[in-house]
Amino acid sequence: MEEIDRSRAFSKDVRRIVVKVGTAVVTGKGGRLALGRLGAICEQLAELNSDGFEVILVSSGAVGLGRQRLRYRQLVNSSFADLQKPQIELDGKACAGVGQSSLMAYYEAMFDQLDVTVAQMLVTDSNFKDKDFRKQLSETVKAMLKMRVIPIFNENDAISTRKAPYKDATGIFWDNDSLAALLSLELEADLLILLSDVEGLYTGPPSDPESKLIHTYIKEKHQDEITFGEKSKLGRGGMTAKVKAAVNAADYGIPVIITSGFAAENIANVIRGLRVGTLFHKDAHLLAPVVDTSSRDMAVAARESSRKLQALSSEDRKKILLDIANALEANEKKIKAENDLDVAAAQGAGYEESMIARLVMKPGKISNLAASIRQLAEMDDPIGHVLKKTQVADDLILEKTSSPLGVLLIIFESRPDALVQIASLAIRSGNGLLLKGGKEACRSNAILHKVITDAIPETVGGKLIGLVTSRDEIPDLLKLDDVIDLVIPRGSNKLVSQIKNSTKIPVLGHADGICHVYVDKSCKPDMAKRLVTDAKLDYPAACNAMETLLVHKDLEQNGVLNELVYALQSSGVTLYGGPKASAKLNIPETPSFHHEYSSKACTVEIVEDVHGAIDHIHQHGSAHTDCIVTEDSEVAEIFLRRVDSAAVFHNASTRFSDGFRFGLGAEVGISTSRIHARGPVGVEGLLTTRWIMRGKGQIVDGDNGVVYTHKDLPVLKRTEIIENGF
């Protein structure tokens, strides 16, 4: 799953692009033009044209379109008796001539709607034998591109003199794929995109479930491994022709992408550098590993390594964590340098302040992470704990024990320190791990992953923790419900929702962190100000930061509300109000109470009493963390019992809702789920149970002669087991 950075594949900024559209893309059923698909392609090319790219289009489809039109005309002009006779095969050159004018008429109509001018360019292979022709062609096309005209090339099949145009591959070009490659070279293009009816080049037939998409074509690996089926029945190219054209162009230094023309945004995705289709590049063997690791391979390797980890002694697993803590501190300068590059890139790209705040690894962060790992290492070994011991029958003992879940897939955004916390928890709990961080932290994640996996002994293997570097791998990973046991998304509501809707694998996490602080009438004002400002300002981007301040109506009269507002505003917090607060405080009204600011902003609203606060939280909250500030113990107990959130606090900042602060060592995330773990998820949330039975030859035999006792037996602590020599 090592990922080639597509932007590295382009030796210079891409400006001039040749796009070839195959017959299977241009036409649909019955040979008719696929207007919707062709329209989407035209829209993408028009947008590239307006963005300053120089676009050259090579389009097949004339023969197929002409054949369809001539067959219709033949049908209209035939008598019933004529139709009973064997139908004569239509002349391909005549089809090409009729279809070409129709094809260009469609292109002109579509591009005209997009305010783009196009030009028809018909060529034959013999034209390119003439040096003057090639020179004039280059000058004409470059003049068109300068005026933002899109030239549309096609082989002029109607007058081609080639004896066997469907088979002859001995000429200068022999189909529109090779023509596109030739034009890329002649016109000095920066990129060639060949659009097909499949996503790219596969290891076998695309319809075969065992076939895998080849993301980067490497001659040394793939040229003897790929077998091709029949070429397309619609055109004369097929994948064999596309691969040959792509290899030839790549050998001359032009990067090529073969991808699907059926996906509405694929051309734009290629330009953005996303992992789309199959890349051909002259330095592919340097840009990508010769041995390609699939999503399944990575997940299986993580499971195998996790089993090796579980087989180690508790002390050996503890030592791995201590070695990782030491390695992080030893490499602090390298980690900080890579993080600085990520931060600078994010600032240059105009990322939001809240995201940059989560991205920055502040001074002392590595030391704090190392300290949390050491704390985790000193905790009781969570694997193999006997949770319950039962005598099922005489000499038949059953134990319920703690056990790792297996393989975890964690998808997180922005915060590179989350990688360290998650990895250490996975190791402590004996789980394999696949990590996918945000692209904005790619350098930080890469160096942290390397430091951690280098510290894992060979007896376990660094494949225990896999780093997924492309978001395009996520759909494949989410299909692996037979290998991956739990997905934990840490990020936006959109991310969590997308993951939940895209997999059969159980998902653990929280969508929003809309945390409330309710200040009751019986509060201590100074305490309330400290708690409110800490909950909002200690780390505004955190999911446990206060997003809504609820205030008892009586605090308006005694001035406490104004004191709280002043404390927040004087610290740079932007306030938005509910209907009551906005009118009283003269602040903008919030468009929604269900909003996570993740910045120095929050909502304020006035409520009748504790019951009003509880109703507001249940209606608008996210069941993450909510707090009451009050000196009335009875009111506090009402709030603590009735607020249905993962964490509910009395007179304590919401920022305490954290795995490290809870004493869990670290956290893999915070869950608002009501199944399995809830709240900060530490080691225990990454465990399941196993049943172990010890007998002396007992059989069921229809329960004849079996006397069930089901007697609870005392469970010895691990230290007692060691002391007693068991």
N, C-alpha and C positions, 0 to 999 in steps of 0.2 A: 504494500500500500504506500511505499515511498512515492512521493508525488513530484513530478517535474513542474517547476514554476513556468507556466506557459509564456509569461512575459520574457523569460530568459531565452526562449526559443526564437524570438525575433531580434536579430542582431542590431536592428536600428528601429526607430519609431516607424510604425506602420502608417503609410500614407496612400500608396497605390495598391489597390486590391483587385484581383481577378476572381470573379465568382462564376462558376460553371453550374448550370441547372440541367439535370438529366431529364430524359423523356418521362421516366416514371414519376418525377416530381411535377413536371409541367402538365401532364395529362392524367385524367382519372379513368373511371370505368368507361368502357366502350370507345376509348380514344378521345373523348371530349376533354376540352381544356378544364383543368382544375382551377377555376377562377378564384376561389377563396384562398387556396394555397399560394397561387401565383401573386395574388394581391398582397398577401402578407410579406412575401419576398420583396415585392416592389416597394412596399412601405419601408422596410428595413434599409434597402439600397438608397431610397430617397433621403432617409434620415442621415445615413452616412455621407451622402453627397452634400447635404446642407451643413454637416459638421466639418467639412473641409477635406474629407477623404476623396481620393480619385478612384472612381468605380468603373470597372470594365466588366461587362456581362457577356458570357458565352452561353447560348441557350440552344438546347436540343428541342425536339418536339415538332418540327415542321413536317417530317415524313408522317408521323402518327396522326397529326391534325389533318394533313392533306388526305390521307387515306380515309379517314372518317368522313370528310366532306365529299370525296369522290364516290364512296360507297353509297352515301345518301343520294347523291345525284343520279347514280346508276340505278338505284332502286326506284326513284321517281320516274325515270325515263324508260323503265322496262315494262313490257307487257307480262301478263300472267304466264304465257307460254315461255317467254324469255327466262323467267324466274325458275322454271322447271329444269332448265339446262344447267350443266356444271358451270359455275362462275369462274370467269377468267381472273387470274391474279392481277391485281392492279400494278402498273409500272411504278417502281419506287421513285424514279426521277420525276415522273409527272406528279406523284404525291408530294414530293419535296417542293416543286415549284408552286403548286396550289397552296400547300400548307404554310410556306414561308411568308407569303403576303398576309395571310390570315393571322399568323403568329405576331407579326410586326404590328398589325392593326390593333391587336389586343394590348401589346406592350405600350404603344403610343397612347391609347385611350387611358390605360391605367396610370402611366407616368404623367400624362397631362393633368389628371385630377390631382396629382401630387406636386404640380408646378415644376416638373422636371422635363428637360428636353432630351430626346434620345436620337441615335443615328444607327441605321442599319449598315452592317459591314459583312458582306459575303465574300468568302475566300475559298480557294482550293489549294491543295498541297503544292501543285506546280507553281503557284504564284511565288512561293517562298524561295524558289530556285533563282529568282531574279533579285540581285542585290539592290537595284534601283527601286524595285517594288517594296522591299523590306524597309529601305530608308524612307520612302514616301509614306508608307503605312505608319511608321513610328512618328514622323513629323505631324501627320494628320491627326492621329489619335492624341498626341500630346497637346495639340492646339485645341481639340475638343475638350479634353480634360481641364484645360486652363479656363475654358468658358463654362465649366460645370455641366457639360454634355456627357451623357452616359452612352458610350458606343456598345452596341449589341451585336456580337459576332455569331456567325453560324457557318458551318461548312456548306458550300454551295453544291449540294448533292445533285441538283437538277442538271448541272453541266460538268460534273466531275468525270474525268476520262479514265479513272482507275478501273481496271478490269474486274476486280473482286473487292469492291469497297467494304463489304461486310467482314472480310477475312484478312485482307492484305495489311500487314503491319510493317511493310518494308519502306514505305514512303517517309516524307518529312513529318507528316502527321496522318493518322488513319481513322480518327473519330474526333468527337468534340472534347473528349477528355485530354487526348494528346494535343489537340489544338489549343486548349486552355493552358497546358504546360508550356507549349511553344510560345504563346503570346506572353506568358509571364516572363519568359526569358527575353524575348524580343523587346518588350515594352518596359523592362526593368522593374517589374512589380516587387512589392515587399512581402506579399502574401497571396497564396492561391487557396481558394475554398471550393471544394468539389461537393456539391449537394447531391445526395443519393436518397433512396427510399428506405435506407436503414441507418442506424445511428453511427455506424463506422465499420471498421474492419474487425471481424470476429475470428476466434480461433477455429470455428467451424460454421456450419449453416446457422444463420441468426435465429431460425425457428427452433433449433436444438437447445433445450434448457441447459445443457452442459457447456454450450459455447459461451465464451467470455469476450467482452469487448476489449480490444487492444487499445489502450489509451495512447501509447507511444510505440510506433513501429521501429524496431531495431533489426537491421539486416542480419546481424550475427545470430540473432535469436529466432527471427520469424520467417526468413525467406525460405527455409526448408521445412517449416512446420505447417504452413497454411495451405489448405486445399480449398479450391474454389468449385462452386457448383455451376449450374448453367447460367449463362448471361441472361440479362433481362430480356423478356420477350417483347418489350416495348421498344427498346433501342438496341443498338449493336455494341454497346460498351460493356455494361455489367461491372462487377467489382474487380475482375481481373484487369480490365482496361484502366480503371481508376487507380489501382495500386501501381500499375506500371507507369502511368503518367505521373503519379505522385512521387515515385522513387526517382524518376528521371529529373523532375523539377528540383527535388530536394538535393540531388547530387550536384546541381549547379548553384546551390546556395539559396534557393527559394523555399521557405517553410510552407508546408501544405497541410490543410486540415480536410479530411473526408468526414462529413457529418450528414445528419438527416435534414432534408429540406421540408419535412413534414412538421417539425417543431417550429412554432411561430417566432421564436426569438433566437434561433440558433446562430444566425449570422452575427447578430449583436453580441451574443454570448462569446463567440470566438474572439471578436475584437476586444472584449473586456478581459480576455485571458482566462476565461473559465475552462474547466476540464471537459470540453465538449468534443465528441467524436474521436478520431484517430489522428495523431500528429506524425508527420514525416519531416525529418530534419537531418541534414548531413552530419550533425554532431549528436544525433540521438543517443548514441552509445555513451556519450559523456554527460548528457543532460538527464538521463534516466538510468536506473539500474538494469543490467541485463536480466537479472532474476526479478521478475515482477511478483509481488506478494498481493494476493487478493484479499478482500475483506474477510472472507471465510478463513483463509490461511492465517491471518492475523488473529482472529478470534480463537481459532483452534490452538494456536501457539500459546496464547494467553492462558487458556484452560490447562494445557499440559504443564506450563510453568507453575500455575497455581497449585497443581497437585504435588509438584516437587516442593513447593514452599510449605504446604501443609504437612509434608512428611518430615520436615526439620523439627528439631527440638525447640521448645519455647525460647531457650537462651539464644539459639542460632537466629531465630526470627527477630528477637530483640536486638541482636548485634547488627543485623542489616539496617534497622532503623537508626541506630546510633552512628553507623558508618555514613548513612545518607545525611544526617545532621552535620557531621563533620565535613563532608564533601561540599555541602552548600556553603558553609562558612569559608572553606578554603577557596572556593570559586566565586566569592562575592563580587569581586571587581569585574570579572567576565560577565556575570549575570547582570550587574548594574549597567555595563556598557551596552549590552544587547537591549536591555529595557529602555535605555535612553534613546536608542535608535527607533524603537517602536513608538515611544512618546512623541518624538520629533516628527515622525511620519504621520501620526494621528493628528497632531496639531496642524501640519501642513495640508492635510486632507480636509480640515475643517470639521473634525468630529466634535460632538457636543462636549461641554465641559464635564458633565457627569460621567461620560464614558472615559474621558482622559483621566479623571480622578480615580476611577477603578483600575485603570491601566498602570498608573505610576507605582513603582515599588520604592517607597520612601526610605530614607536612611533608618536603619534599625529593623527593617522588615525581614531581612534574611536571618538576623539574630533571633527575632521573635519566632520565625518559622522553625528554626533549629531547636529552640527551646520547647515549642509545642510538640515536635517530633520526639524529643527526649522524654517529655512528660508522657507521651503516648507509649513509648517503649517501656516505661516503668510501671504501667498499669498491668493488672492481672491479664494473663494470656486468655483471650476470649474463646479460643478454639478448643473444642472438646470438653467444655464444662458439662458436668452432669447436673441437669436442671431438675430432674425428677427420677426417683428410683422406686420400682415396684416389684414386689414378689407376685408374679402372675399365678404361679402354682409352686408346689414344692420343687426346689432346685431349678426353678425357671425364673430368671431375673431379667427385667426389662429396664433399660435406661433411656431417658430422653436427653440428648446431648446437643450442645451448640455446634453449628457447622457453617462454613462459608457458603454464600449464595452461589458462587461459581465465577462467572465473568460479568463484569459491569461495563456499561457504556455510559460515559459521562460527557455531556455536551454542555460547554460553558462559554460564557462571553466575557471578554474584557480582562478579568482579573487573573493574571498569571500566578499569583500566590495560591489560587484555588487548585492549580495543578499539583502543587507540593502537598497541600492538605489532603487532597483526594488520594494521591499516590501513597502517602504514609498510612492512611486509613485502610486502603486496600491491602497493603502488605501486612498490617497488624491483624486484619481479619482473614487473611489467607486467600483473598480473591484475586483473580486475574482482572486486568483493567485495560480498557480502550478509552483514550482521551481525545476529544475534539475541541480545541480552543478556538477563540475568535481570530480572524485573520489579522486584526489590529495588534495582536500580541504574538504574532508568529515567531519573531526572533526570541522573545523572552521564553515562550513555551519550548522552543527547540533546545535552548541551552539548559533550561531546567530539566527537561526530559533526559538529555544526555548525561548531565551530572548525576541524576538519580539512578538511571539504568546502569551507568558505569560502576556504581557502588554496589549493585546486586551481584552476588557471587555466581560463578559459572554453573554451580550445582543447581541453581534455580533458573538463571538465564534472564537477560534483559528483555526478552520477549514477553515477560510477565506483564509489562506495561507498554502498550502500543500507542504511538502518537499518530492520529489521523490528521493529515495536513490539508485535505481538500473537503469542502462541504459537499462536493459531488459524490463522495463516498458514503454519505449518510444514508441515502435511500437504500443502498445495498446492505448496509449494516442493520438497518431497521427490519430487514426481511429475515435476519438470522435468528429467529425465535428458538431454533433448536440448539444454538450455540451460546447466545447471549441471554443472560438470565434477568437482568434488570437494566432499565435505562433511567438515568437521572439527568434531566435538563436543568441547567442553571442559567436563567436569562429572562428575556422579556416574556410577556404574556403570549405574544405571537409565536415565539419559539416553542414554548411549552405546548400550546394548542396544536401547532403543526406536528410535533412529535407524537402527541397522544392520538392524533387522527391518522398517523402513518405507520403504525406498528401493532403487532399482536403481542409484543414483549411488554410485560408490566412496566409502568412508568411511575416513578416516584419524584415528587417535586412540588413546587408552588408556582402559580402563575403570576401573582401580584404580591407586593409587600405593602399593602395599604394599612399602616399601623396607626392606631389612635391613642391619644392620651386624653383621658377625661379628668378635668380638674373639678372636684366637688366643692360645695360651699363650705365644708368644714376643713378645707386644706390649710396647711401652713404656707402663706404666700411665698416666703423665701425658698422653701423646699420646692414648691410648685415651679418657680422660675428656674431653679437649678435643673430639675428633672426635664422640664419642657425644652430648655435650650440645649441640654445634653442630647436628648432624644432626637432633636432636629439637626444639631450642628456638629456633633462628635464625628460623624461621617455621613453627610447628607445623601451620598450615592448608595449607601447600604440598604438592603431590603428590610432591615429592622429599624430604619430611621422613621421618626414620626412624620406622617403625611397629613394627618388631620388632628387639630386641637379642638376638643369639645369642652365647653365651659358652662358651669351651672349659671342660670339666669341671675341669681343673687349676687354673683361676683361682678356684675355690671355696675350695681349701685355702690358697692364698697370700694371700687377702684382697682380691684385685683385684676380684672380683665384688661384694663388699660396698661397695668404694669407688665403683664405677660406679653401684650402686643408690643410694647416699647422694647422689652428685652429681646424679642425676636427681630424687630425692624432695625434696632440699633446694631445688631450683629449682621445685617445685610440680608435678612430673610424677606422675600417678597410674599405678601399675604393676599390670599383670595378668600372671600367670605361666602357662607351660605346665605340664604335669603334674609335671615335675621341679622347675622353679624355684618354683612355688607352694608346694610342700612344704618346700623348703629355706629360702625367704625369708619364709614366712608371709604371702603376698599372695594376693588372690582369683585363682581360676583363670579364664583367658579362655575364653569359650564357643566361640571360633573363632580360629584363627591367621590366617585370611583376612579380616582386618578392618582398614579404614583409619579411624583415629581422627580425623585432621585436627584434633587439639587436643593439649593438654598431657597426653597419656596414651600408653602404649605397652605392648607385650608383651615379656616377658623369658623366654628359655628356655635351658637348659643342653644342650650337644651334646657328643658324644664327641670329635670332631676336625673338620678342614676338610671331610672327606667327609660327615660328618653334617650340617654346615652347608649344604653344597651340596644334599644331598638334601632338607633342610627347605625351602630356598629354592625348589627346583623344584616341591615339592609344594604349598606354601602361598603362594608369591609371585605377583606380577603381571607379572614380566619388565620392570619399570620401571628401577630403579637399585638396585644392591647393592654393598656395600663390605666389604673385609677389612682389619683392622688387625693387622699382623704385621711382625716384623723378619726373618722367615725367607723369603728370596726364592724358595726352591723351593716352599714352601706358597703363597706369593702367586701364583706362576705357575699352579699347579694351579687355584686359585680363579678367576683371570682367564680361563683357557682354558675351564674347564668350566661356569661359571655362564652360563646362556643368557638373559641379560637385555639390554635395549637399551643400558644403560650399566653398566659394572663398574669399580669403583675400588679402588685399593690405597693405604691411608693417606691418604685424602682424604674429606672430608665429602660425603654424598650431596647436599647442597644445591648442589654445583657443577654438578649436572645441569640446566643451564639454557642457553637459546640465547645470551643476552647473555654469560654467563660462558664459554661455549665459543668466543666470538668470532664468533658468527653475526649479531651486531647486535641481534637479538631473536629471539623464537620465536613461531610461530603455534600451537604446541602440542607435546606430547611423544607420540611414536607408539611403541606396542609391536607394531605390525604388522611382519611380515616381508616385506611387499611394498612396494615404493617406499621412502619415507623411514622411518628408524627412529631412535629417540631424539629429542632436541630437533630440531624441524623449523624451519629457517631458510629463507633465500631459495632454496637449492638444492632443498629439498623441495617447492617450489612451481613447479618447472620440469619440463618434459618435453623431448623432442627433436624436431627436424625434419630432414629430409634435403633438401639443396640440390644440384642437379646442373647443371653448366655444360658444354655441348658445342658442337660445330660442325656441326650438321646430321646427326648419326649416327642411323641407324635400326636396328631389331633384325633384321627380315626373316628370322626363323627362325634367327638367330645366324649366318647365312651371311656369311662375310668379316669377322666381328668377332673380334678377337684380345683376349681379356680378360687384363689384366696384374695387376689388383688389387694395385697397389703402394702401400704406405703412404708418404705425403708428409709432410714436416715441417709442423707447425702453428705459425704465427707467433703470438706474444702480441699483444695489442691495441696495446701501445706500439710494438712492432716494425712493425706494419702502418702505424701513423701515421707513424713515422720514415721508413719506406721509401716512403711516398706511395701505398700501394695503396688 
